[in-house]
Amino acid sequence: MKKIISLSLGFSFLIISYTGVILFIAPHGRISKWLDWHFLGLDKTQYQELHTTSMVTFLILAIWHIYFNWKPIVSYMKDSSRKISFTKKEFLIALLLNLLFIVGTITLIQPFKGFLDFGETIKSSWGEKSSQDKVIGNKTVAIKPPPAKLGRKTLQDLSDMGNIDLEKAIKVLKSKGIEVDSNSRIRPLSNELEVSTTEIYKMITE
């Protein structure tokens, strides 16, 4: 049983590490949906779900691993008199190392800030590639990607940002059988049509 737990823990560690790296460089949610982003056959939502289930699997296996190796783990914390000591050098180093990563991430000190900024740069770079050229009539028009917090935006907001033709968007949505005006927000419209906010955006930009 110990061998199975250890091997399974190793596999789940590899999976959670892999999905973590992919999510670190993947585009933001609204951009990934707009681009229909996939990597090795999986979209971002599937990677998020796989990361979550792998994390749960890893946690359960880690508890089992600790249970089977409780005696050696406790022995690491015993001093020369065979008593548990929270001042033992190895324990303090392990504790301080983990605290360093926690505090460094929360306070955004270097090099943690630089590492996180690097990830954000990669994520944001997808947005630079996300404009889509579409032929409308005799003209090629660059369709902008959806803005941040799309669900809160009104049709008028999107028009003011230059993302949509307001009259055309209202016409398209009315053809779907819903009442709409310039002050209609995207989230309620998506709920009424039972589609995502990105799908609504695609409808009114096509």
LOVEXVEX-219700 format. One line per 2 residues: for each residue x, y, z of N, C-alpha, C, O, CB. Coordinates in pm, whole numbers, plus 50000, padded with zeros to 5 digits. Glycine has a CB too. Example, Ala and Ser with C-alpha at 12.3 -4.5 7.8 and 13.67 -1.06 7.14 Angstrom:
51319/49431/50780/51230/49550/50780/51320/49670/50780/51424/49668/50846/51131/49553/50905; 51285/49775/50708/51367/49894/50714/51290/50003/50787/51341/50114/50804/51408/49940/50572
//
This chain:
50083/49879/50000/50000/50000/50000/50087/50127/50000/50055/50224/49932/49906/50000/50122; 50196/50125/50077/50284/50241/50083/50339/50275/49945/50349/50392/49908/50399/50215/50180
50376/50170/49867/50431/50192/49734/50328/50255/49642/50359/50345/49564/50482/50060/49675; 50203/50207/49651/50096/50261/49567/50072/50408/49599/50058/50491/49509/49965/50179/49586
50067/50439/49730/50043/50577/49772/50156/50668/49725/50131/50778/49676/50030/50585/49925; 50279/50624/49740/50395/50705/49702/50398/50729/49552/50423/50841/49507/50525/50637/49747
50374/50623/49474/50373/50638/49329/50257/50726/49282/50274/50810/49194/50364/50500/49262; 50140/50706/49341/50024/50787/49305/50047/50933/49341/50007/51023/49267/49897/50735/49375
50111/50956/49455/50143/51093/49497/50238/51158/49396/50224/51277/49365/50205/51093/49638; 50332/51081/49347/50426/51133/49247/50355/51170/49118/50382/51275/49060/50534/51031/49218
50263/51083/49071/50189/51112/48949/50101/51235/48964/50096/51320/48875/50105/50991/48910; 50031/51244/49076/49943/51360/49097/50024/51488/49109/49977/51595/49068/49856/51340/49224
50145/51479/49165/50234/51596/49172/50271/51642/49031/50273/51762/49003/50362/51562/49253; 50301/51548/48942/50335/51583/48805/50218/51649/48734/50236/51747/48661/50380/51459/48727
50097/51597/48754/49979/51652/48689/49949/51793/48739/49924/51884/48660/49857/51562/48712; 49951/51810/48871/49920/51941/48928/50027/52043/48890/49997/52162/48875/49907/51932/49081
50152/51999/48875/50259/52089/48833/50240/52129/48687/50256/52246/48651/50398/52023/48853; 50206/52033/48603/50185/52059/48461/50069/52156/48439/50083/52255/48367/50158/51928/48385
49955/52129/48502/49839/52217/48485/49867/52355/48543/49818/52456/48492/49714/52155/48551; 49945/52360/48651/49981/52488/48710/50063/52573/48615/50041/52694/48604/50057/52468/48840
50159/52511/48546/50241/52583/48448/50155/52633/48332/50171/52747/48288/50355/52492/48396; 50066/52548/48282/49979/52587/48170/49890/52705/48210/49875/52799/48133/49893/52468/48124
49832/52700/48329/49745/52809/48374/49824/52936/48400/49769/53046/48391/49670/52768/48501; 49951/52923/48432/50037/53039/48456/50058/53119/48327/50069/53242/48332/50172/52994/48513
50062/53050/48213/50090/53118/48086/49966/53134/47998/49971/53201/47895/50196/53044/48010; 49855/53071/48037/49734/53077/47955/49674/53217/47956/49694/53292/48052/49631/52975/48006
49600/53254/47850/49538/53388/47847/49430/53401/47953/49380/53301/48005/49477/53416/47710; 49395/53525/47986/49286/53550/48080/49157/53488/48026/49143/53466/47905/49269/53703/48105
49063/53461/48117/48943/53388/48080/48867/53445/47962/48830/53372/47870/48852/53382/48195; 48844/53577/47962/48766/53638/47854/48838/53626/47720/48774/53608/47617/48737/53785/47886
48972/53635/47722/49049/53624/47599/49054/53479/47551/49046/53452/47432/49191/53679/47620; 49066/53385/47647/49072/53243/47608/48941/53200/47543/48942/53120/47449/49101/53155/47730
48830/53252/47592/48701/53219/47531/48687/53284/47394/48636/53224/47300/48585/53262/47622; 48733/53409/47385/48726/53482/47258/48809/53414/47150/48766/53403/47035/48773/53627/47277
48930/53367/47188/49019/53302/47092/48987/53155/47073/49043/53089/46986/49162/53317/47137; 48895/53103/47157/48870/52958/47160/49004/52886/47183/49040/52794/47110/48801/52908/47027
49077/52933/47286/49213/52887/47314/49214/52742/47360/49138/52702/47448/49278/52975/47419; 49303/52664/47301/49325/52524/47340/49475/52496/47341/49552/52559/47268/49252/52425/47244
49515/52403/47424/49652/52355/47423/49649/52204/47443/49599/52155/47544/49738/52425/47532; 49704/52132/47347/49703/51985/47348/49561/51931/47366/49539/51833/47437/49793/51931/47461
49466/51997/47299/49329/51947/47296/49239/51991/47409/49120/51961/47408/49331/51802/47294; 49293/52063/47509/49214/52106/47623/49204/52258/47626/49300/52328/47594/49275/52054/47755
49085/52310/47665/49070/52455/47679/49105/52497/47822/49135/52413/47906/48927/52500/47642; 49099/52626/47849/49141/52675/47979/49052/52622/48091/49101/52588/48199/49142/52827/47980
48922/52617/48067/48830/52566/48170/48864/52423/48207/48862/52387/48325/48684/52575/48121; 48896/52341/48108/48931/52202/48135/49062/52193/48214/49076/52107/48301/48943/52123/48004
49157/52281/48183/49281/52282/48261/49255/52325/48406/49316/52272/48499/49385/52377/48196; 49165/52420/48425/49131/52465/48560/49064/52351/48638/49095/52330/48755/49037/52588/48555
48974/52280/48573/48905/52169/48639/49003/52056/48671/48997/51996/48778/48791/52117/48551; 49093/52026/48576/49192/51922/48598/49286/51961/48711/49325/51876/48792/49272/51895/48469
49323/52088/48718/49410/52136/48825/49342/52122/48961/49406/52085/49060/49450/52284/48801; 49212/52152/48965/49138/52143/49091/49125/51999/49139/49152/51970/49255/48999/52204/49076
49086/51909/49049/49069/51768/49089/49204/51705/49124/49212/51621/49213/49001/51688/48976; 49310/51745/49054/49443/51693/49085/49490/51742/49222/49556/51670/49296/49545/51735/48977
49453/51868/49254/49488/51923/49385/49419/51844/49496/49480/51816/49600/49449/52071/49393; 49292/51808/49475/49219/51730/49575/49282/51591/49588/49301/51541/49699/49069/51718/49537
49315/51529/49474/49379/51398/49476/49513/51403/49550/49543/51317/49631/49400/51347/49333; 49591/51506/49520/49722/51524/49584/49706/51540/49734/49783/51483/49812/49796/51645/49526
49605/51618/49776/49581/51641/49919/49546/51512/49992/49599/51484/50099/49469/51744/49938; 49456/51434/49932/49416/51307/49994/49535/51212/50004/49557/51150/50108/49301/51240/49913
49610/51200/49894/49726/51111/49893/49834/51158/49991/49901/51077/50054/49784/51101/49752; 49849/51291/50003/49949/51345/50096/49914/51308/50240/50002/51277/50321/49959/51498/50081
49784/51313/50272/49740/51275/50407/49772/51129/50433/49820/51093/50541/49587/51301/50425; 49744/51042/50333/49776/50901/50347/49927/50880/50362/49972/50798/50442/49723/50822/50226
50004/50956/50284/50150/50944/50289/50202/50983/50427/50291/50917/50482/50214/51033/50180; 50147/51089/50483/50187/51132/50618/50149/51024/50720/50225/50996/50813/50121/51268/50654
50031/50966/50702/49986/50860/50795/50082/50742/50795/50120/50692/50901/49843/50812/50756; 50123/50697/50676/50212/50581/50665/50355/50614/50708/50432/50524/50743/50211/50529/50523
50390/50741/50704/50528/50779/50737/50534/50869/50860/50625/50950/50876/50593/50851/50617; 50435/50854/50947/50425/50941/51064/50547/50930/51155/50599/51031/51202/50300/50908/51142
50592/50807/51180/50706/50788/51272/50833/50854/51221/50898/50925/51297/50731/50639/51293; 50871/50833/51092/50992/50901/51045/50978/51053/51044/51074/51125/51072/51026/50854/50906
50856/51104/51012/50835/51249/51011/50853/51306/51151/50917/51410/51169/50694/51282/50957; 50795/51237/51250/50810/51283/51389/50956/51277/51432/51003/51364/51505/50723/51197/51484
51027/51175/51385/51168/51161/51424/51253/51278/51373/51354/51314/51433/51226/51028/51369; 51210/51339/51259/51282/51454/51206/51277/51573/51303/51362/51662/51299/51224/51495/51071
51175/51572/51389/51153/51685/51480/51205/51659/51621/51189/51741/51711/51006/51719/51486; 51267/51542/51640/51317/51509/51773/51462/51553/51789/51543/51544/51697/51306/51358/51799
51491/51602/51907/51628/51644/51935/51711/51527/51987/51666/51412/51983/51630/51760/52037; 51829/51555/52035/51919/51449/52081/51864/51372/52200/51905/51258/52224/52052/51508/52118
51772/51432/52274/51712/51364/52389/51586/51288/52350/51514/51237/52436/51680/51464/52500; 51559/51280/52217/51444/51207/52162/51311/51273/52196/51208/51207/52198/51445/51064/52213
51314/51401/52224/51191/51476/52248/51162/51567/52128/51254/51617/52062/51202/51559/52380; 51033/51586/52101/50996/51673/51990/51034/51816/52022/51002/51869/52129/50844/51663/51960
51104/51879/51928/51149/52016/51948/51114/52100/51825/51147/52065/51712/51302/52020/51975; 51047/52213/51850/51011/52304/51742/51121/52407/51716/51103/52501/51639/50879/52374/51774
51234/52388/51782/51348/52478/51761/51463/52406/51690/51573/52460/51676/51396/52535/51895; 51434/52285/51645/51537/52211/51573/51568/52280/51441/51478/52332/51375/51492/52065/51549
51695/52281/51402/51739/52356/51284/51661/52319/51158/51617/52408/51085/51887/52333/51261; 51644/52191/51132/51576/52147/51010/51430/52194/51006/51380/52235/50901/51583/51994/50999
51364/52187/51122/51224/52232/51129/51213/52382/51102/51126/52427/51027/51163/52199/51268; 51302/52459/51162/51298/52605/51146/51329/52646/51003/51267/52738/50950/51398/52671/51242
51425/52579/50939/51458/52611/50800/51340/52583/50709/51307/52665/50622/51581/52530/50754; 51275/52467/50728/51159/52431/50646/51045/52531/50666/50980/52572/50570/51111/52288/50679
51022/52570/50791/50915/52665/50823/50944/52801/50762/50857/52862/50700/50897/52678/50974; 51067/52849/50780/51103/52981/50729/51102/52985/50576/51067/53088/50517/51241/53021/50780
51139/52875/50513/51138/52869/50366/50996/52887/50312/50974/52962/50217/51196/52736/50317; 50901/52818/50375/50762/52829/50331/50704/52966/50364/50629/53023/50284/50677/52720/50397
50739/53019/50480/50693/53153/50517/50747/53259/50421/50679/53356/50389/50734/53187/50661; 50870/53238/50375/50931/53331/50280/50848/53339/50152/50823/53448/50100/51075/53287/50247
50805/53224/50101/50726/53222/49978/50587/53284/50001/50536/53354/49914/50712/53079/49926; 50528/53258/50117/50395/53314/50147/50402/53465/50160/50326/53538/50095/50338/53252/50276
50493/53513/50244/50506/53657/50267/50553/53728/50141/50505/53837/50108/50604/53685/50384; 50648/53668/50070/50700/53728/49948/50593/53746/49842/50592/53846/49771/50812/53646/49893
50504/53648/49831/50396/53656/49732/50293/53760/49772/50246/53837/49688/50328/53519/49716; 50256/53763/49900/50154/53858/49947/50204/54002/49939/50129/54091/49899/50114/53825/50090
50329/54024/49976/50384/54160/49979/50446/54202/49846/50483/54318/49827/50488/54172/50088; 50456/54106/49754/50511/54133/49620/50652/54191/49623/50684/54286/49552/50419/54229/49546
50735/54131/49708/50876/54170/49707/50948/54089/49598/50899/53987/49551/50942/54146/49848; 51065/54138/49561/51144/54065/49461/51209/53943/49526/51244/53950/49644/51251/54157/49398
51228/53831/49453/51199/53814/49311/51056/53768/49281/51024/53741/49166/51294/53716/49254; 50971/53760/49382/50836/53710/49362/50756/53801/49270/50682/53754/49183/50764/53695/49497
50770/53933/49290/50698/54028/49205/50741/54013/49059/50656/54013/48969/50723/54171/49253; 50870/53999/49036/50920/53984/48900/50866/53858/48834/50831/53858/48716/51071/53981/48900
50860/53751/48911/50808/53624/48858/50661/53636/48822/50619/53592/48715/50828/53510/48960; 50580/53696/48911/50437/53713/48885/50412/53810/48770/50321/53791/48690/50365/53761/49011
50494/53916/48763/50482/54011/48652/50514/53944/48519/50453/53973/48417/50576/54132/48674; 50611/53853/48522/50646/53778/48401/50526/53695/48353/50497/53692/48233/50767/53685/48429
50459/53630/48446/50340/53552/48410/50230/53640/48354/50164/53603/48258/50289/53476/48531; 50211/53757/48416/50108/53850/48370/50142/53901/48230/50052/53923/48149/50093/53967/48468
50270/53922/48203/50311/53967/48070/50277/53863/47964/50230/53897/47855/50461/53996/48068; 50300/53737/47997/50266/53629/47903/50116/53624/47880/50070/53614/47767/50317/53493/47954
50039/53630/47989/49893/53627/47977/49842/53743/47893/49757/53724/47805/49828/53630/48115; 49894/53862/47920/49847/53981/47850/49887/53980/47703/49819/54041/47620/49903/54105/47916
49998/53912/47670/50043/53909/47531/49942/53843/47440/49937/53872/47320/50177/53837/47521; 49860/53753/47497/49756/53690/47416/49655/53793/47369/49599/53781/47259/49685/53579/47496
49630/53896/47452/49534/53998/47416/49577/54077/47294/49493/54125/47218/49512/54091/47531; 49710/54091/47276/49762/54165/47162/49737/54090/47032/49739/54150/46924/49911/54191/47180
49713/53959/47043/49691/53878/46923/49543/53849/46900/49507/53777/46807/49768/53747/46934; 49457/53905/46986/49318/53861/46988/49222/53937/46898/49106/53898/46886/49269/53868/47125
49267/54045/46834/49180/54112/46738/49160/54020/46618/49254/53959/46569/49240/54250/46694; 49036/54012/46573/49005/53923/46463/48955/54005/46344/48862/54084/46357/48900/53819/46505
49017/53984/46227/48977/54054/46106/48858/53983/46042/48861/53861/46021/49094/54064/46006; 48754/54060/46012/48637/54005/45946/48600/54093/45827/48611/54216/45832/48519/53993/46044
48555/54028/45721/48515/54101/45602/48367/54134/45613/48283/54045/45620/48544/54019/45473; 48336/54265/45614/48198/54312/45620/48176/54399/45496/48230/54509/45484/48169/54391/45754
48093/54346/45406/48074/54416/45280/48202/54410/45200/48254/54301/45173/48030/54563/45303; 48253/54525/45162/48379/54533/45087/48496/54574/45176/48606/54599/45127/48366/54632/44973
48472/54580/45308/48576/54626/45399/48618/54516/45497/48537/54432/45537/48528/54748/45476; 48745/54518/45534/48796/54427/45637/48802/54505/45768/48871/54606/45779/48938/54370/45598
48729/54456/45865/48718/54526/45993/48785/54443/46102/48764/54321/46110/48570/54554/46029; 48865/54507/46188/48928/54440/46302/48830/54438/46418/48795/54543/46472/49062/54511/46343
48786/54320/46456/48693/54306/46569/48773/54298/46697/48857/54210/46713/48602/54179/46552; 48748/54391/46789/48822/54395/46915/48778/54282/47008/48662/54240/47003/48802/54531/46983
48869/54233/47091/48832/54131/47190/48742/54192/47296/48740/54314/47312/48957/54069/47255; 48668/54110/47369/48581/54164/47474/48661/54234/47583/48770/54188/47617/48496/54053/47536
48609/54343/47637/48680/54415/47744/48668/54342/47877/48588/54250/47892/48626/54557/47757; 48747/54384/47972/48738/54329/48108/48601/54360/48167/48541/54464/48137/48851/54385/48198
48551/54270/48254/48421/54286/48320/48311/54309/48217/48228/54398/48231/48425/54403/48419; 48314/54225/48113/48218/54237/48003/48074/54234/48051/47991/54311/48002/48240/54126/47903
48042/54146/48147/47904/54131/48192/47843/54258/48248/47721/54275/48244/47897/54026/48295; 47927/54349/48300/47876/54473/48360/47856/54584/48256/47793/54686/48285/47972/54522/48468
47910/54564/48138/47904/54668/48035/47765/54674/47972/47698/54572/47953/48010/54642/47927; 47721/54798/47940/47598/54816/47862/47635/54819/47714/47753/54831/47679/47523/54948/47904
47535/54808/47628/47561/54820/47486/47618/54957/47452/47702/54971/47364/47432/54794/47406; 47570/55059/47525/47622/55194/47503/47769/55202/47541/47848/55268/47473/47540/55296/47584
47806/55134/47651/47947/55132/47692/48034/55074/47582/48138/55130/47547/47965/55050/47822; 47990/54961/47526/48068/54894/47421/48076/54980/47296/48178/54981/47227/48006/54759/47388
47968/55052/47267/47967/55141/47152/48065/55256/47174/48140/55293/47083/47825/55195/47127; 48064/55313/47294/48154/55425/47325/48301/55382/47319/48389/55462/47289/48122/55482/47465
48326/55254/47349/48462/55201/47345/48505/55166/47203/48621/55133/47178/48473/55079/47435; 48411/55173/47111/48442/55141/46973/48441/54993/46943/48497/54950/46842/48575/55196/46937
48378/54913/47030/48377/54769/47010/48262/54722/46921/48274/54620/46853/48369/54700/47143; 48151/54795/46921/48034/54750/46845/47968/54868/46773/47989/54984/46806/47933/54682/46938
47887/54833/46673/47795/54927/46609/47665/54915/46688/47599/54811/46681/47775/54896/46453; 47626/55017/46761/47513/55010/46854/47383/54971/46785/47314/54880/46831/47495/55144/46923
47349/55038/46675/47222/55009/46607/47218/54865/46557/47116/54797/46568/47201/55106/46490; 47329/54819/46501/47335/54683/46451/47323/54582/46565/47255/54480/46551/47466/54660/46374
47389/54610/46678/47386/54519/46792/47244/54505/46845/47198/54395/46874/47480/54568/46903; 47174/54619/46859/47035/54616/46908/46948/54536/46812/46863/54458/46855/46980/54759/46925
46968/54557/46683/46891/54484/46583/46913/54334/46592/46818/54256/46585/46926/54533/46443; 47039/54294/46609/47072/54151/46619/47005/54089/46740/46948/53980/46732/47225/54132/46626
47013/54157/46854/46957/54102/46977/46804/54098/46972/46743/54005/47024/47003/54183/47097; 46743/54199/46911/46597/54198/46898/46551/54084/46809/46441/54030/46826/46547/54333/46842
46635/54046/46713/46600/53934/46625/46598/53802/46701/46542/53703/46655/46699/53926/46508; 46661/53802/46821/46661/53682/46905/46536/53676/46993/46517/53582/47070/46787/53678/46993
46451/53780/46980/46324/53780/47054/46330/53838/47193/46247/53803/47277/46274/53643/47063; 46428/53926/47221/46436/53987/47353/46427/54139/47341/46465/54197/47240/46567/53945/47424
46375/54201/47446/46367/54346/47451/46502/54403/47491/46562/54359/47590/46256/54392/47549; 46550/54499/47417/46684/54550/47442/46692/54697/47400/46627/54739/47305/46790/54466/47366
46775/54773/47473/46804/54911/47432/46949/54940/47464/47023/54851/47507/46709/55012/47504; 46990/55063/47444/47131/55098/47461/47181/55080/47604/47301/55064/47626/47153/55240/47418
47090/55083/47702/47130/55070/47842/47125/54925/47893/47149/54901/48011/47040/55157/47928; 47095/54831/47806/47090/54690/47845/47232/54641/47874/47325/54667/47799/47024/54603/47734
47245/54569/47985/47376/54516/48023/47394/54375/47966/47297/54303/47942/47391/54514/48177; 47519/54339/47945/47550/54212/47880/47513/54092/47965/47462/53993/47912/47698/54207/47846
47538/54098/48097/47510/53982/48183/47362/53942/48182/47333/53825/48160/47553/54011/48325; 47268/54035/48204/47126/53997/48196/47086/53944/48059/47003/53854/48049/47039/54117/48231
47146/54000/47954/47114/53951/47819/47162/53808/47802/47093/53725/47742/47179/54043/47712; 47281/53778/47854/47334/53642/47842/47249/53544/47923/47229/53430/47882/47481/53635/47888
47200/53590/48039/47113/53504/48120/46982/53476/48049/46929/53365/48053/47087/53567/48256; 46929/53580/47985/46799/53565/47916/46809/53469/47798/46717/53392/47771/46748/53702/47869
46922/53475/47727/46940/53386/47611/47008/53255/47649/47024/53166/47566/47023/53457/47504; 47047/53243/47777/47110/53122/47829/47239/53087/47754/47263/52972/47718/47012/53005/47821
47321/53189/47731/47453/53171/47669/47554/53251/47751/47515/53328/47839/47453/53216/47518; 47682/53233/47723/47785/53307/47795/47791/53452/47748/47740/53485/47640/47922/53239/47776
47852/53537/47828/47867/53677/47788/47954/53688/47663/47934/53778/47581/47929/53759/47903; 48050/53598/47648/48134/53599/47529/48053/53568/47404/48075/53627/47298/48249/53500/47543
47959/53474/47417/47873/53441/47303/47786/53559/47263/47764/53584/47145/47784/53320/47336; 47737/53633/47363/47660/53754/47334/47747/53853/47257/47704/53913/47159/47607/53819/47466
47871/53868/47305/47963/53962/47241/47989/53923/47095/47995/54009/47006/48096/53966/47318; 48005/53792/47072/48028/53745/46935/47908/53774/46846/47923/53809/46729/48058/53596/46935
47788/53758/46904/47666/53784/46827/47661/53928/46776/47625/53953/46661/47542/53756/46914; 47699/54022/46863/47681/54162/46829/47804/54222/46759/47803/54340/46723/47650/54239/46953
47908/54142/46742/48025/54192/46668/48041/54125/46533/48125/54166/46453/48151/54171/46750; 47962/54022/46506/47976/53953/46378/47907/54031/46267/47908/53988/46151/47917/53812/46387
//
